[in-house]
Amino acid sequence: MRGGGFPAGARAYLIGLAYLKANDPDKAFEYLTKALEDLSWNAREIAYAPLAIASNQLNELGDAQTYLQKSEQYLNRSLEDTNSN
């Protein structure tokens, strides 16, 4: 597997975070969206929280709110799964 064994979505997520940190929300949004598109990556939904931040920085407040809600739903599901085991 290319890329050090990381799924394509994980690589896109990490690059998106780097762009977010570098204050480039356009590029961050591009890569974080790619991370969500990798259906083979089970943790892809962790991209919702930084997508909310990037959307907010792009003044896309409705999208930011949507991504924030999706992030919260994902985290709640993850916690429920953890507590049920």
FENGIHU-V551813 format. One record per residue. N is the residue number from 1. OMEGA is omega in whole degrees, 0 to 359 (NA if undefined). Layout:
<<N;OMEGA> <N;OMEGA>>
This chain:
<<1;180> <2;176> <3;176> <4;177> <5;178> <6;172> <7;180> <8;180> <9;179> <10;177> <11;179> <12;178> <13;181> <14;177> <15;177> <16;177> <17;179> <18;178> <19;177> <20;178> <21;180> <22;178> <23;175> <24;186> <25;178> <26;179> <27;178> <28;180> <29;180> <30;183> <31;180> <32;175> <33;176> <34;179> <35;179> <36;183> <37;180> <38;184> <39;178> <40;180> <41;186> <42;183> <43;186> <44;184> <45;175> <46;179> <47;182> <48;183> <49;177> <50;174> <51;176> <52;179> <53;180> <54;179> <55;178> <56;179> <57;178> <58;182> <59;173> <60;191> <61;177> <62;177> <63;180> <64;180> <65;179> <66;180> <67;178> <68;178> <69;179> <70;178> <71;180> <72;178> <73;179> <74;181> <75;178> <76;177> <77;180> <78;178> <79;178> <80;179> <81;181> <82;182> <83;181> <84;180> <85;NA>>
